[in-house]
Amino acid sequence: MLFPDSVRIDEDDDALEPVEELGWYKKAKKRMNPAKVLKIMRVNAGLTQAQLAKKVGLAKQNYNSLERGARPISMLMSKKLADALGTSYLMFFRENKSKL
């Protein structure tokens, strides 16, 4: 999960607002792509590029190309990355993220 389902807007109010209805979320979602999702997931997992590259059997330079968006993330690689990061491979496909 890249973003929480809901957030508290006013610290004096206990009500939670659905994050998908907030402007900052909509803007962030438009800018997301598989490479950015990969970097966010790696950083959240506390891994370096070298550590994640090793887990999925890639040279660090090849992994770096994925994270920069210079190389597309294949279906097979998305499954390896997802296993290493403990998430769904669908996280790396923009059109399917809304269905998670």
C-alpha positions in Angstrom: 0.0 0.0 0.0 1.5 3.3 -1.0 -1.1 5.5 0.7 -3.4 5.0 3.6 -7.2 4.4 3.0 -8.2 7.4 5.1 -6.6 10.4 6.9 -7.6 12.8 9.6 -7.8 16.3 8.1 -8.4 18.3 11.3 -6.5 17.2 14.4 -9.5 18.4 16.6 -11.9 16.1 14.6 -11.8 12.4 14.9 -13.5 11.9 11.5 -11.4 10.2 8.8 -11.6 11.3 5.2 -11.2 8.8 2.3 -7.8 9.6 0.9 -8.9 9.0 -2.7 -11.2 12.1 -2.5 -8.4 14.5 -1.5 -6.7 16.7 -4.1 -3.1 15.8 -3.0 -3.8 12.1 -3.5 -5.3 12.7 -7.0 -2.3 14.7 -8.0 0.2 12.1 -6.6 -1.7 9.2 -8.2 -1.5 10.9 -11.7 2.3 11.2 -11.3 2.8 7.6 -10.2 4.4 5.2 -12.6 5.9 1.7 -12.1 9.5 3.1 -11.6 8.3 5.5 -8.9 6.2 2.8 -7.2 9.2 0.5 -7.2 11.4 3.1 -5.5 8.7 3.9 -2.9 8.3 0.2 -2.1 12.0 -0.4 -1.9 12.6 2.6 0.4 9.6 1.6 2.6 11.1 -1.9 2.9 14.4 -0.4 4.1 16.4 -1.9 1.3 19.2 -0.4 -0.8 19.2 -0.8 -4.6 22.0 -3.3 -4.3 20.1 -5.4 -1.7 16.9 -5.6 -3.7 18.9 -6.2 -6.9 20.5 -9.2 -5.2 17.2 -10.5 -4.0 15.7 -10.6 -7.5 18.9 -11.8 -9.2 19.8 -8.6 -11.1 23.0 -6.6 -11.4 22.7 -3.3 -9.5 23.0 -1.4 -12.7 20.1 -3.3 -14.3 18.0 -2.8 -11.2 18.8 1.0 -11.3 17.5 1.1 -14.9 14.2 -0.3 -13.7 13.9 2.3 -10.9 14.8 5.2 -13.2 12.2 4.1 -15.7 14.8 3.5 -18.4 13.9 -0.1 -18.6 10.3 -1.5 -18.4 9.4 -3.9 -15.6 8.4 -7.2 -17.2 5.7 -9.5 -15.8 8.3 -11.9 -14.6 10.3 -9.2 -12.9 7.2 -7.6 -11.4 6.5 -11.0 -9.7 10.1 -11.3 -8.4 10.0 -7.8 -7.1 6.7 -8.3 -5.5 7.9 -11.5 -3.7 11.0 -9.7 -2.5 9.0 -6.7 -1.3 6.0 -8.6 0.2 3.4 -7.1 -2.1 1.3 -7.8 -5.2 2.9 -7.7 -8.6 -0.1 -5.6 -9.7 1.5 -2.6 -7.8 3.8 -2.2 -10.8 1.1 -1.8 -13.4 -0.6 1.6 -13.4 -3.9 0.5 -14.9 -4.4 -2.2 -12.3 -3.5 -0.3 -9.2 -7.0 1.0 -8.7 -8.3 -2.6 -8.6 -6.1 -3.6 -5.6 
